[in-house]
Amino acid sequence: MSRNTKIVATLGPACSSPAVMSRMLAAGVDVVRLNFSHGIAADHIERARLIRECAQKLGREVGIMADLQGPKIRVGKFEKGRVDLQPGQDFILDAECELGDDTKVGLDYKELPRDVSPGAVLLLETPASRFDTIVPWLVFGATVLFVIQKPLAERIARRNEAHRVPEAADDHTADRAVAPSMTLLVYQFGVAVYGGYFGAGIGILMLAALGFMGFRNIHRMNGLKNFGGMCANAVAAATFAFSGLVSWPVAGAMAIGAMAGGYAGSRLALRVPQARVRQAIIVIGLASSLWLVTRV
């Protein structure tokens, strides 16, 4: 049976033997990916030779994908394994340092001192406490924006009516009149960056933006919000997956639950009056904010 889809498999320690590789290729693998983020050159050369030998024995043409890592700006090793820094403490990033201590540490990327300028801010770590402080207020702020956007839109509509500005007769007509803008693109980019980095509350952030754009129908806003979230999360998930940070058995179970729950939730939302959906979003946003604040 012919197929247009190609099967790509990442080669790792568990499948680097001739027997396992031969079974993978016989099962239909078309391209073998070598992750250059791990291992040394000699390891990759040996694995490439293994792939070629197994493919030749099976009479197959198999591609090899060399996944090159991007620049990784990481601190070097510490003499005692780790150090605890205090607020306001002087700490030196020294490209020539071999083993760090509580005053300095080396760098994997030796060119960093030449790439930055005096006064530049370097983020060494984002502690969990920082998220614990920021996220509750972010979710609360997004909820407040969602609450005020509808009354604000109605006030603008009344002002337009007073100035004889034509106003759409219904939600469907009003929503169709909304056009994408550069402001939306920039805002969605910022929300997506935050979503890929952490993600709490991005749904309410997007709903608030859609409301300020002029959308009225909460079901249509929900659909656009879910589509935007899907795009952002798909790219972020692929990035984490290619970095080897996804546990596929757990991810598979989560995917099944997420798809089933998403379908059930969307069908339920379409049956619920728009006013009730808005109220539910506000209650969930405020409750989430309160819960997150009490956890700090």
N, C-alpha and C positions, 0 to 999 in steps of 0.2 A: 504494500500500500504506500503510495507516494504521499508526502506531507511537506508543507511549506514551513512549518514551525521547526526551529532548531532547538535542540536540547543542550544547555550549557551546564556543566558540572564543575564545581570548585574542587581542586585536588588538595587534599590535606594528609596528615599522617595516617589516618585510618584507611585511606584508599590508595596508598603509595606502593603497594605490593603488586607484582605482575598478575597474580590471580585475580585480585579485586579489580584492577584496572581493566583486565580483559573482559570481566563480567560486565563492567560499566559500559564499555564500548559495544559489546555484543547486545546489550539491552537497548542501545540506540543513542548514546551520547554522541553529539556531533562536534562539540567544542569543549575543551578542557581549560579551565581558568586557573592560572597560577597567581596566587596572591603574593606580590612582591613586598607587602608590608611585613611579612614574616619570613624567617629563614635567611640563608646566605646564598650567594651566587652559585656555589657548588651544588647546593641542594636543588635549585631550580634547573640547572643544567642536567642533573641526573634524572629529575622527574620528566623533563622534556624528552630525554633519550628513551625513558621507559614508555612514554606515550607513543612515540614513533615506532618502537619495536612492537608493541602490542597491536597498534593499528595495522602495521605491515603484515603481521601474522593473520589478522582477520580480513585482510584485503580491503581495508576501509581508508578513506581520506578523512582525517580528523584534524580540526583546527586547534591551535594553542593560543589562548588569549593571555597576554602578559598584562596583568593589572598593576600598573605602576602607582606607587603611593605618592601623594602630594607632600609638600613640605610639612614636617612635623616639628613644631617649635616646642620642645620639651626640656625641662630642667634635667640635669644629670643626676647621678647617684649621690646619696648622703653616706658619710662615714658610719653613722649609727642607724642607717635605714630611713630615718625621717627626722624632721624638726618641727617644732610648734612656734609659729611666729606670733608676736604680740602687736596690737595696733600701734602704729607710729614707729615701729622698730626699723632701723636701717638694715637693708638686706641687699647684697650685691649679686648680680647675675654676671658671672665671670666666664667668658668663653674658654679661658685657659685652665680653669679649675678642674681637677680630676675627681676629688671627693669633697662634697660639700659639708658644711656644718651650720651652726645657727647664725653665721654672719655672711655666708656666701654659698653659691652653688654653681656648678658648671652648666653648659648648654649643649644639647645635641646639634642645634643649628648655630654654627660658629659665626655666621655672618650677621646675626641679629644686632650686635652693637653698631654695625655700619648702616643698618637699615632703619634705625630709629633716630630721632632727633631729641635734643634736650627738652625736657618737659613732657615727653610722651608718656601716656598711661599704659602700663602693661598689666593685664589681668592674669594673675597666677592661678587663681582658683575661685570658683563661685560657690561659697559655702551654702549648705542647706539652710542655715539660719537666714540667709539673705532672701531665699525664696519664701521661707515661712513669713517674712515680714512684708514682701512685695505682693505676693499672689492674692491674699485676702482683699487688699485695697484695689487691686486690678479688677478682680471679679465684682467687687462692690461698685466701682466706678462704671464698669460696663453695664451693670444692672440699672444704675441711676440714669445713664444715657438712654437705655432702652425705655425707661419709664417716661422720661421727659420728651422723647422724640415725637410721640404721637400727639400729645397736647400742643407741642410747638408747631407741628405740621398743621394742626387744625387752626391754630392762631394765624399762621401764614395764609391759610386758605381763606379765612374770614377777611384778612387785610386785602387779599387779592380781589375778593368779591366787592369790597368797599371801593376799590379802585377800578372796578369793572375789568379785572383781568380774568379771562376765561378759565374756568375750573372744570376738571374732568368730572363727568357725571357719576362714575362708579369706580370701584377699586380696580377692576380689570382694565378699564380705559386709562386710569392714572398710572398703573404699573407699566403698561405698554409704552407710555410716553417717556418713561425714565430711560435715559441713555447712559452708557458707560462714560466715565470721565477720567482724566489723569489723576484727579484727587482720589478717586476710588482705587485706581491702580496702585498709587503710592501707599494708601492706607492698607490695602489688602496685602501688599508686600511686607509691610511692617508686622501685620498680624500673623502672616505666614512664617516670618522669621522667628517670632516669639513662639508660634505653634510648634515649629520644628525643634526649637530649643527646649521648650517646657510644655506649653499647651493649655494650661488650666484657664478656662473661661473664654477661649477664642470664639465659641459659638455665640455667646452674648455680645462680644465685641463686634462680630460681623452683623448680627441682627440690628444692633444700634446704628451701624453705618448705613445699612440698607434702608432703615427707617428715615434717617436724615436725608438720604438721596431722594426720597419721595415715594417709596413703596408703601402700600397700605395693606395688601393682603398678606396676613401672617403666614399662610400656607405657602405662598409663593416665596416669601422671604426665607422660610424654613428650608425650602428646596434649594434656593441659591446658597444659603449658609452651608447646608450639607454638601453641596457640590464643591464649594470653595474649600471646605474642610477636608473633603476627600482628596482633592488635588494636592493640598499642602501635606497631608499625612502620608499620601502615597509616595511622594518624593522623599520625605523624611524617612519613611519606613525602608525604602530601597537603599538609601544611604547607610542606615544602620545595618541592614542586612548584608550589604557588600563589605561592610567593615567587620563582619563576623560577630556581631553583638546580639543576634537574634537566636533564641532557643526555639527551633522550629516545632517541636511537639507542643510547647506551650502556646506559640503563636498560632498554630493550627486550631487548637481548642478555642483560643480567644476569637479567631476569625469566624468560626462557626457560630459562637454565641453572639458576636457583634452583628453578623449579617442577619441572623434570625431576629435579634432584638431590634435592629434598625428597621427591618421590614414591619415588625409588629408595631413599633412606635410610630412609624410614618402612617400606617393604615389607621391607627387610633387617632392620630392628630387630625387627619382629614375628616374624621367623623365628629370631631369636637368643634363647637362654635369658636370663631376666631377670638372672641373676647375671653373665653375660658383658656385658650392656648396662651394668650398674652399674660393672663393672671398666673398661670402655672409657671411660665418662664420667669416672671418677677419673683414669685415665691421661692422657686428653686435657686435663683441667683442670690437672693438675700439670705436664704438658709445656708447656702454654701459659704457665703462670705462670713456669716456668724460662726459657722463650724470651723472654718479655717483660722479665724481670729482666736477662738478658744483653744486651738491646738498650739498656738505660739507660746 
